[in-house]
Amino acid sequence: MIVSGGASGLGLAAAEKFAVNGYNIVIIDIDEKKGHQAVQAIQNLGAEAVFCLCDISNKSEVQNALNITRERFGRVDVIINNAGLEIRGSILQCDEHEWDKLYSINLKGIYNMSNAFVPLMIEKGEGGAIVNTGSILGYRAVGERAAYSSSKGAIDALTRSMAYDLAGENIRVNCVAPGAIDTPLLRGSINDSPNPQETEKILGSNSVFNRMGTSEEVANVMYFLASSEASFVTGATYFVDGGWSIL
């Protein structure tokens, strides 16, 4: 299993979920220290793992990650396109550099990863599964998230297009759209806010359960979508948002 942004948060939770279910893991991330820590955590679960220092917006670095994967494992069955970037700002507040950087990771990164790794998936002739990480903010508007929200909405459309195009290779492509998930990144943002307790309460109120979700809850859905239990599911977006989408 290949997971971008796999050194922490949702990506690491996904890697651990797949590892305990018998998968070998390739962690792709720009954080070398956390990447090696993630590999150790996966190995402690009894699975093989390798870390690839890789900026997914850089096609040559993705190609290097592909070469490492091919040499180490020789195949790929599951791709989790999870790495992403969030910046704040309205369409008037985002500068061009910020906008381009976000899109180069959130959207072009999925292109680079899929364009590189899908041929290896096809080579084995057994099909496979791809799960893209979207966001509830691709469907529900909040203030000053123009670049992030639009990129996540685009991932939904890209998922459907990929599902259509890759069906003939027996490759299923789906998307998860998390809501407020208690990841280290979001926890840091909460702690940096003027009133962390109130911020956490507001985020929890976006769920009918009045709490934030966990990385493991998102990873469980990623695993389901990649598993044979979802063999007739493709081109779908699964909301893992505690009901935010119905509020």
C-alpha positions in Angstrom: 0.0 0.0 0.0 1.3 3.5 -1.0 0.2 6.4 1.2 1.2 10.0 0.6 1.3 12.2 3.7 1.8 9.0 5.6 4.1 10.2 8.3 1.3 11.5 10.6 -2.4 12.1 11.0 -4.8 10.5 8.6 -2.0 9.0 6.5 -0.3 7.3 9.4 -3.6 6.0 10.7 -4.3 4.5 7.3 -0.9 3.0 7.1 -1.4 1.3 10.5 -4.8 0.0 9.6 -3.5 -1.6 6.4 -0.4 -2.9 8.1 -2.4 -4.9 10.7 -4.4 -6.3 7.8 -1.4 -7.8 6.1 -0.2 -5.1 3.8 3.3 -3.9 3.2 3.5 -0.1 3.4 5.3 2.7 1.5 5.2 5.9 3.4 5.6 9.0 1.2 6.1 12.4 3.0 8.3 15.5 3.2 8.9 15.1 6.9 11.9 12.8 7.1 12.0 12.4 10.9 8.4 11.6 11.2 8.6 9.4 8.2 11.2 7.1 9.7 9.2 7.1 13.0 6.2 6.0 11.0 8.2 3.2 9.4 9.3 2.0 12.9 5.7 2.1 14.1 4.5 0.0 11.1 7.4 -2.5 11.6 6.3 -2.8 15.3 3.0 -4.0 14.0 4.7 -6.8 12.1 4.5 -5.4 8.6 7.3 -4.4 6.2 7.6 -0.7 5.5 9.8 1.8 3.7 9.9 5.6 3.8 10.3 7.7 0.7 11.3 11.4 1.2 9.1 12.9 -1.5 7.4 16.1 -2.4 4.4 14.9 -4.5 4.3 18.1 -6.4 7.7 17.2 -7.9 7.3 14.6 -10.6 10.9 13.4 -10.5 10.7 12.8 -6.7 7.5 10.8 -7.2 9.3 8.8 -9.9 12.1 8.1 -7.4 9.5 6.9 -4.9 8.1 4.6 -7.6 11.6 3.2 -8.3 12.1 2.4 -4.6 8.7 0.8 -4.4 9.3 -1.4 -7.5 12.7 -2.5 -6.2 11.4 -3.2 -2.7 8.0 -4.8 -3.3 7.6 -5.2 -7.1 3.9 -4.3 -7.1 1.2 -1.9 -5.8 -2.3 -2.9 -4.8 -3.6 0.2 -3.1 -2.8 3.9 -3.4 -4.0 6.4 -0.8 -3.7 9.9 -2.1 -3.8 11.7 1.2 -1.1 14.4 1.3 -2.6 17.9 1.3 -2.0 21.5 2.2 -4.4 24.1 3.7 -4.1 27.8 3.5 -6.5 30.4 4.7 -7.8 33.3 2.7 -10.5 34.5 0.5 -10.1 34.8 -3.3 -8.9 38.4 -2.6 -6.5 37.4 0.2 -4.7 34.4 -1.4 -1.6 35.5 -3.4 -0.7 33.6 -6.6 2.2 31.8 -5.0 0.1 30.4 -2.2 -2.7 29.4 -4.6 -0.2 27.6 -7.0 1.6 25.8 -4.2 -1.7 24.5 -2.7 -2.9 23.2 -6.1 0.4 21.7 -6.9 0.1 19.5 -3.9 -3.7 18.9 -3.4 -4.5 18.3 -7.0 -1.4 18.0 -9.2 0.0 15.7 -6.4 -2.8 13.2 -7.1 -2.0 13.4 -10.8 1.7 12.8 -10.2 1.1 9.9 -7.8 -1.5 8.2 -9.9 0.3 8.8 -13.2 3.4 7.2 -11.8 2.0 4.3 -9.7 -1.1 3.1 -11.6 1.0 1.5 -14.4 2.7 -0.6 -11.7 -0.7 -1.5 -10.4 -1.8 -2.5 -13.9 1.3 -4.6 -14.5 0.3 -7.3 -12.1 -3.0 -7.7 -13.9 -5.1 -8.0 -10.8 -6.6 -4.6 -10.5 -6.4 -2.5 -7.4 -7.9 0.4 -5.5 -7.2 4.1 -5.1 -8.6 6.3 -2.3 -8.3 10.1 -2.6 -8.7 12.3 0.4 -11.2 15.1 -0.1 -12.9 17.2 2.5 -16.3 18.3 3.7 -15.1 21.8 2.8 -15.4 20.7 -0.8 -19.1 20.7 -0.2 -19.8 23.1 2.7 -18.5 26.6 2.6 -16.7 28.3 5.5 -15.0 31.6 5.5 -11.6 32.2 3.9 -10.9 28.8 2.4 -11.1 29.6 -1.3 -8.1 27.7 -2.5 -8.5 24.7 -0.1 -12.2 24.3 -0.6 -12.0 24.6 -4.4 -9.1 22.1 -4.6 -11.1 19.5 -2.5 -14.1 20.0 -4.7 -11.9 19.3 -7.7 -10.7 16.1 -6.1 -14.3 14.8 -6.0 -14.6 15.4 -9.8 -11.2 13.9 -10.5 -12.2 10.8 -8.5 -15.2 10.2 -10.7 -13.2 10.7 -13.9 -10.4 8.3 -12.7 -13.0 5.7 -11.7 -14.5 5.8 -15.2 -11.2 5.7 -17.0 -9.6 2.9 -14.9 -12.6 0.6 -14.6 -11.4 -1.4 -17.6 -8.3 -2.2 -15.6 -10.4 -3.4 -12.6 -9.1 -0.5 -10.6 -11.7 1.2 -8.3 -11.3 4.8 -7.3 -13.2 6.4 -4.4 -12.9 9.4 -2.2 -13.3 10.1 1.5 -14.4 13.5 2.7 -13.5 14.0 6.3 -15.1 16.6 8.5 -13.5 18.0 11.7 -10.9 15.3 12.5 -8.7 15.4 15.6 -5.4 15.2 13.8 -2.1 16.7 15.1 -2.4 19.4 12.5 -5.9 20.4 13.6 -5.0 20.0 17.3 -2.2 22.5 16.8 -4.5 25.0 15.1 -6.9 24.6 18.1 -4.2 25.1 20.6 -3.0 28.2 18.8 -6.4 29.8 18.8 -7.3 32.5 21.3 -9.7 30.2 23.1 -8.8 26.5 22.4 -11.7 25.2 24.5 -14.3 27.2 22.6 -12.7 26.4 19.3 -12.9 22.7 20.0 -16.5 23.1 21.0 -17.4 24.9 17.8 -15.6 22.2 15.7 -17.5 19.5 17.6 -20.8 21.2 17.0 -20.3 20.6 13.3 -21.1 16.9 14.0 -24.5 15.5 15.1 -22.4 13.6 17.7 -21.0 16.9 19.1 -17.4 15.8 18.9 -14.6 15.7 16.4 -13.8 12.5 14.6 -10.5 10.5 15.0 -8.0 9.6 12.4 -8.7 5.9 13.0 -12.4 6.5 12.0 -11.3 7.9 8.7 -8.7 5.1 8.2 -11.4 2.5 8.7 -13.4 3.9 5.8 -10.3 4.1 3.6 -9.6 0.5 4.3 -13.2 -0.5 3.5 -13.1 1.3 0.2 -9.8 -0.4 -0.7 -11.0 -3.9 0.4 -13.0 -6.6 -1.5 -15.9 -5.7 0.7 -16.3 -2.6 -1.5 -15.9 -4.5 -4.8 -18.9 -2.9 -6.5 -18.1 0.7 -5.2 -16.3 3.1 -7.5 -16.5 6.8 -8.2 -18.1 7.4 -4.8 -17.4 9.9 -2.1 -17.9 8.8 1.5 -18.4 11.5 4.0 -16.6 10.8 7.3 -17.9 13.9 9.0 -20.1 12.9 11.9 -23.1 14.2 10.0 -21.8 17.7 9.1 -23.1 17.1 5.5 -26.7 16.8 6.8 -26.7 19.8 9.1 
